[in-house]
């Protein structure tokens, strides 16, 4: 394991930035007829939010009973709530969500 000094940690912690984590869970109408079409539009909207730089990481969870996905937003928690309240799958009660404030390092990414 790579050794990390206290000085390095202090320097890096100064570079953190605020983000919002959205936890998606199945809603009461997740299995209703037509839900997959609405989920498709939810996904289309996620691509648009990614293109706008608001949604940095999207992680759908396909086999989760209690979890549908996780997103990391590059916006405040208040803005993330507004975005999610307007989501077609949330409006249709196919998905529910929770928003949490977090901090991370700008430029972090998933490996290719």
URPE-V869329 format. One record per run of one state. SS is the DSSP state (alpha for helix, beta for strand, coil for the rest). FROM is the first residue (numbers start at 0). LEN is the number of residues. Records with the same first field share a line. If there is no record, write none. Layout:
BEGIN
SS: FROM-LEN  FROM-LEN
END
This chain:
BEGIN
coil: 0-5  13-2  26-8  51-3  60-8  73-3  85-2  91-3  105-7
alpha: 5-8  34-17  76-9  87-4
beta: 15-11  54-6  68-5  94-11
END
